Amino acid sequence: MPRPLPPRLAAIGGSVFSRLAAQISAASQPPAPLHVGDTHRPPPPGCHVEALAAATHPGLHRYLAPQGHPGLIGDLAAHLSARWGCAVDPARLLITPGATGALSAIAAATLEPGDEVLVIAPYWPLIVGIIHTVGAVPVELPLFAPGPPPAPAALRAALAAAVGPRTVAVYLNSPHNPTGAVLDVAQMDAVVDVCRAHDLYLWSDEVYADLSFVGPPPPVAPRAPERTFAVGSFSKGWGMAGYRCGWVLLPPDPALRGALWKMVTHQSYGAAHPAQLAARAALAGGAAWQAEARAEAAAVGAAAAARLGVPAPAGGSFLFLDLRGCGPSGLSEDDATHEILVRCLDAGVLLAPGRSCGQAYAGFARLCFTAAPPALVNRAVDAVAGVLGR
Amino acid sequence: MPRPLPPRLAAIGGSVFSRLAAQISAASQPPAPLHVGDTHRPPPPGCHVEALAAATHPGLHRYLAPQGHPGLIGDLAAHLSARWGCAVDPARLLITPGATGALSAIAAATLEPGDEVLVIAPYWPLIVGIIHTVGAVPVELPLFAPGPPPAPAALRAALAAAVGPRTVAVYLNSPHNPTGAVLDVAQMDAVVDVCRAHDLYLWSDEVYADLSFVGPPPPVAPRAPERTFAVGSFSKGWGMAGYRCGWVLLPPDPALRGALWKMVTHQSYGAAHPAQLAARAALAGGAAWQAEARAEAAAVGAAAAARLGVPAPAGGSFLFLDLRGCGPSGLSEDDATHEILVRCLDAGVLLAPGRSCGQAYAGFARLCFTAAPPALVNRAVDAVAGVLGR
């Protein structure tokens, strides 16, 4: 190799499943895939790629402008306007290859090496790596587990205490992956207050916005449009994670739009054209599907939580299980969790190690209750409960 | 805005069409889109997304592993093995959102701020921005126009003279965008020699490999597998640019594979699942389509070149037109070219300014002869010839 790899790469973890790889490949049949945040439900009727006939969409194979399909952008602006009860300017929207593509472009467009982003933990596993890719530093704040997210005053105090001279942004995710919490208005306002007081960007990851079981989550961008990157996706809310289509609503500053456009253009040249047409169809006709998917997720999540003796999730697709004390004694938290995950795998269920959601969570594991059909999730949860003696 | 934008962003140009934006929107009907490297031909039969029935591909909407569909990786390895006459290890392949996604991940995984990449000019317009996104420096070497690419000794000397202490890689593109040149074995070897002598990576952009009109281009990766990133795409060779599916064949060093995996994972989480299934179908059944597409492109390109009085392209999708002396006198090259592009637009044809392919090419323009059906390209070329008085 001509050059050593950039040191920033060493800060990014490899696959969190590498320690389980031998057991996974040795399994006699594939385990229930409750480790990944996916949806077993296919997209709404008419929103599958097979519905995209070349005869009715003659340019379907061709490039789109990297900022996205103009029709999708317009429809999405209308959708968000209706959801939030305030006008959303389509000029502030960019379509991206999933929320991952959006957050990657935001990081690349706004961070310098050494800049810090406050990341509320536990967190969506990819966010710290996205920050590391540009040589910036994720500062983990283990605030949302164990126990529920702090009350507004405590949340405000904890965030403010972590702000330093290199802090550029706060990463917030609600409905929350992995705890299932949904922040209320006062908690949102606490986060917004800190961002405003310290002139920080707010990265609001809203990919589970359609999977809130306690009513629509309070909108974030309208509280602080000047500093909020609101990131969404068609992956979870419309069952098309594999299509790779998400978006970001930007602050109105045209320089920021230019910067994000540059990054989306050069990182991927935008989301796939068929994915964008499928997304547009989902916006037009996916409401009933969403209601069904949400009701199913709420019921399956509540049943799983009851079986495992933890509080029912308020939204999202996950339970975050505290395994401390459940594994063999005399081991480190990492090793004890690994033993439990191996036993779960022996029982036919793959879970994600809590460490993938934060350095403070070696004693935890994440379970996704939307990644398989309800009957399979119920059986898998029973198996996990057996391993945990619950 | 909480922070000034990182200075590396300023180095990335905006849309090269912004100066023509007013004229484009004022046009009474859309101009012939010969500015972008696209294919008017839809993908081979059976390789459209509409052929991807959920019933036969039940997990089509779900995440794939970010490195790509294992079946596509295996089929692509077999395809490249057959094309190159040597074994290609599937473990060295990653699937990416287009060649753009591959080159973006390579840049992010291997470059430090201030590192230099030698970019043979004129070049594919996005490559310099991709290098700038990570704060590295593209060093433009205007070697491939005007006139054909240099003979091997001159090419070797010109590249070697440009190598400095921060040089990390050479970017090479053949069949060449925008000149239509296809390097022969001796020219390839000259580039490889310089990379080996100075321990540089070779970024070999081969997205037009299936559009060589002079026989298969000499393979690059087998000449220097230890340092070559061979980048390909389904966009041009199989008519699916909008699907966003490409690949990179890596050097065998596992650390490089790990680094690229990290970048693809965090920049986009990989190419769209339907795109990868369409690509797999194209590998299985696209050979006849490719032969037809290649024959059509060769004929249309040769006719366009003859009409415009320039040499016929040996491959690719472009003519690179030297406009110096054709525009109004007394203007800068930039302004004179702009005037010609406005006249072309008035005549119904959109071309790309040569400046998008290199700082040395303000007096040039790029014409894509595959972006519209042959009859439309022929009419558009006639119109351009009229503007140029040819």
Interface residues (C-beta under 8 A of the other chain):
Chain A: M1 P2 R3 L5 P6 L9 I12 G14 V36 D38 T39 H40 P42 P43 H48 V49 E50 A51 L52 A53 A54 P58 G59 L60 H61 R62 Y63 L64 P97 G98 T100 G101 S104 A108 A109 T110 L111 E112 P113 D115 L126 G129 I130 T133 V134 V168 A169 D199 L200 Y201 R227 G239 M240 A241 G242 Y243 R244 P251 D253 A255 L256 G258 A259 W261 K262 M263 T265 H266 Q267 S268 Y269 G270 A271 A272 H273 P274 A275
Chain B: M1 P2 R3 L5 P6 L9 I12 G14 V36 D38 T39 H40 P42 P43 H48 V49 E50 A51 L52 A53 A54 P58 G59 L60 H61 R62 Y63 L64 P97 G98 T100 G101 S104 A108 A109 T110 L111 E112 P113 D115 L126 G129 I130 T133 V134 V168 A169 D199 L200 Y201 R227 G239 M240 A241 G242 Y243 R244 P251 D253 A255 L256 G258 A259 W261 K262 M263 T265 H266 Q267 S268 Y269 G270 A271 A272 H273 P274 A275
